[in-house]
Amino acid sequence: MSLPGAPFLARDGAELKLEGHALTDLAQEHGTPLFVYSRAAMLHALAAYQRALQGRPHLICYAVKANSTLAVLQTFARAGCGFDIVSGGELARVLAAGGNPAQVVFSGVGKTRDEMRQALLAGVRCFNVESLGEMDKLDDVARSQGRRAPVSLRVNPDVDAGTHPYISTGLKGNKFGIAHDQALAAYQHAASLPGLQVVGIDCHIGSQITQIEPYLDALDRMLDLVEAVERSGIAIHHVDVGGGLGIHYTDEKPPDAAVLVQRIAQRLDARGHGGRELLFEPGRSLVGNAGVLLTEVLYLKPGRADQGGKNFCIVDAAMNDLVRPAMYQATMAIEPCRVCDAEAATWDVVGPVCESGDWLGRDRALSVLPGDVLAILSAGAYGMTMASNYNTRPRAAELLLDGARVHLIRQRESVSSLFADERLIDS
Ligand SMILES: *Cc1c(COP(=O)(O)O)cnc(C)c1O
């Protein structure tokens, strides 16, 4: 099976290269832990959606939380993308990166009054509202500004996306969305509020989804609602099917984005809704395979086989840099950046953080020596954005490769900046 991230990530002799750059060299020059992204890989992933949506009214809203570094947002903004945001902070990032607020949809179950104000002032395309309480608050904030807030109702279609419970969001027991059987009444309530303007319907059923059927089920459920809501005299302009398409980490075989789009568009057409604007909110599938996390092997700590001991490969990246394995038991491929001739063994790849949950990979067959650089693959999504400073560890630097050019898009955090906002007390 090809490497996750191929063809942009490829083995060239002994060297692992991303967009033609040897990763060992980048690690030597910029230090580790280090996130490295390929701009071409991001644009390639986006193009699959764009091509499949050509000729029909649509908007692709990149889900900022997958990777919110300014230069990444800038890359998507220049390519014509809109954005899906979940906080006022993400809105500020989108604006700082040159994104168009008129192409921003604002998702999230817990928007504050301040965030609503900020988004209304910026002129976002719509608020994806998730509860009656939120509607009332938004109506109030909008009227106090003399505006009408464009709204889409996030409905919970109650379909099983077949993914990890933490990232499954479209089931009845989840905190997300308005229950399907309450949605018609919720639309009528929205339409009665003078500060709101109904513009759409949306859902988002989960993340790392590797099948098309849950999307089609959710779409059918949404279209049933669209028809009922419009019969009651409320027009719905767009249908937003959310994000969630999975990527190849180790042995997953997610559908191609183009195939997913085609199937959704076909269903839309078949049900007579072909002229409706179609929105997507992809995050992981645009950036996940475009990035790697580089880390240096600090120590090898072989276990004693006669005591059933494990072999530990201790690296300088940890759960604070990449939390997916610790948080979701996610399996991500790990490759040496330069093949060495050490004897292969089975290693648990772990970081320096003081938690047994601090692991990056378990039971990996690797030939490694201290000082070698390893690449954790498919780390472009939910890597840096979920990084923390646990153990007072500065967050990693980030590089964006663009053909022959290497851009440092985030410098390594300094330790002093970590406590710059703290104050000692007077005795
Ligand atoms: C997280 C999220 C997305 C993006 O999900 P991916 O799995 O990264 O594609 C899209 N829409 C909403 C509302 C989200 O919360």
The ligand as a MOL file (V3000), in Angstrom:
LIG
                    3D

  0  0  0     0  0            999 V3000
M  V30 BEGIN CTAB
M  V30 COUNTS 15 15 0 0 0
M  V30 BEGIN ATOM
M  V30 1 C -15.0260 19.6830 12.9070 0
M  V30 2 C -16.0970 20.1410 12.0200 0
M  V30 3 C -15.9500 20.0600 10.6270 0
M  V30 4 C -14.7480 19.4270 9.9690 0
M  V30 5 O -14.6480 18.0750 10.2330 0
M  V30 6 P -13.5300 17.1970 9.4830 0
M  V30 7 O -13.7320 15.8530 10.0210 0
M  V30 8 O -12.2050 17.7660 9.8630 0
M  V30 9 O -13.7850 17.3010 8.0260 0
M  V30 10 C -16.9610 20.5600 9.8360 0
M  V30 11 N -18.0780 21.1030 10.3790 0
M  V30 12 C -18.2530 21.2010 11.7110 0
M  V30 13 C -19.4830 21.8120 12.2440 0
M  V30 14 C -17.2740 20.7240 12.5710 0
M  V30 15 O -17.4640 20.7960 13.8960 0
M  V30 END ATOM
M  V30 BEGIN BOND
M  V30 1 1 1 2
M  V30 2 1 2 3
M  V30 3 2 2 14
M  V30 4 1 3 4
M  V30 5 2 3 10
M  V30 6 1 4 5
M  V30 7 1 5 6
M  V30 8 2 6 7
M  V30 9 1 6 8
M  V30 10 1 6 9
M  V30 11 1 10 11
M  V30 12 2 11 12
M  V30 13 1 12 13
M  V30 14 1 12 14
M  V30 15 1 14 15
M  V30 END BOND
M  V30 END CTAB
M  END
